């Protein structure tokens, strides 16, 4: 066979490229887990919290896998990453322990992210233990002048990497917060908040059933969810509590502008740059 004929034969063979595996990064917290309504329950060493959270996580993993997701990465995102255990996590899940830094590993190219046990941002009246990153240290966070919390900032970070949010479970206030920016995501309100430490909760079993079903739908319909992207330039303002007034040298922060004794504004060409300067990760 001549070299020319060999080339023609090879050119006619379709090139097979490996398709990326469908994966989800599931971000966990505690204040939006069914049955958790008091501050003392959120201690990572609280046996009830660990059992309740693990049960909901494993239900979500079951649902994602049933819906076609191949790899589920679970980040233990509550209070020092010390609540979940490799002994009790779903056998097919991959547990991420520790701080994830400014990009939260999103450069790995997950197909989507989800939230579990999520609470609403600071200042929401009906939000159970609502806060934005630190209930003791931070009063408010504003993104381009709009009050935001962990849901919207992490959705925007994922959007920077073209990754959509497809799922959230938590209290009703958290669900409404995500729906405002990601209306196609599947959500489960496992509790209704009446006040900061007053709630109406589903049972653990009912919440797990609802989470499993919602995660399955989210995985099966992943293509309909679009990344939440913030156009640049971007400003992020952090208003600290009175006892956490700005440091003497706060005005020297890169991209930072001191607005008053408790508030600093960071600017960036895009969300990631502003977020990196704010260093809330």
Secondary structure as GFF3:
##gff-version 3
##sequence-region A 1 281
A	DSSP	alpha_helix	3	12	.	.	.	ID=ss1
A	DSSP	beta_strand	23	28	.	.	.	ID=ss2
A	DSSP	three_ten_helix	39	42	.	.	.	ID=ss3
A	DSSP	alpha_helix	47	66	.	.	.	ID=ss4
A	DSSP	beta_strand	71	75	.	.	.	ID=ss5
A	DSSP	beta_strand	93	96	.	.	.	ID=ss6
A	DSSP	three_ten_helix	106	108	.	.	.	ID=ss7
A	DSSP	beta_strand	112	118	.	.	.	ID=ss8
A	DSSP	beta_strand	138	143	.	.	.	ID=ss9
A	DSSP	beta_strand	146	148	.	.	.	ID=ss10
A	DSSP	alpha_helix	150	160	.	.	.	ID=ss11
A	DSSP	beta_strand	164	171	.	.	.	ID=ss12
A	DSSP	alpha_helix	172	179	.	.	.	ID=ss13
A	DSSP	beta_strand	186	195	.	.	.	ID=ss14
A	DSSP	beta_strand	198	201	.	.	.	ID=ss15
A	DSSP	alpha_helix	204	220	.	.	.	ID=ss16
A	DSSP	three_ten_helix	222	224	.	.	.	ID=ss17
A	DSSP	beta_strand	234	240	.	.	.	ID=ss18
A	DSSP	three_ten_helix	242	244	.	.	.	ID=ss19
A	DSSP	three_ten_helix	250	252	.	.	.	ID=ss20
A	DSSP	beta_strand	256	260	.	.	.	ID=ss21
A	DSSP	beta_strand	263	268	.	.	.	ID=ss22
A	DSSP	alpha_helix	271	278	.	.	.	ID=ss23
###
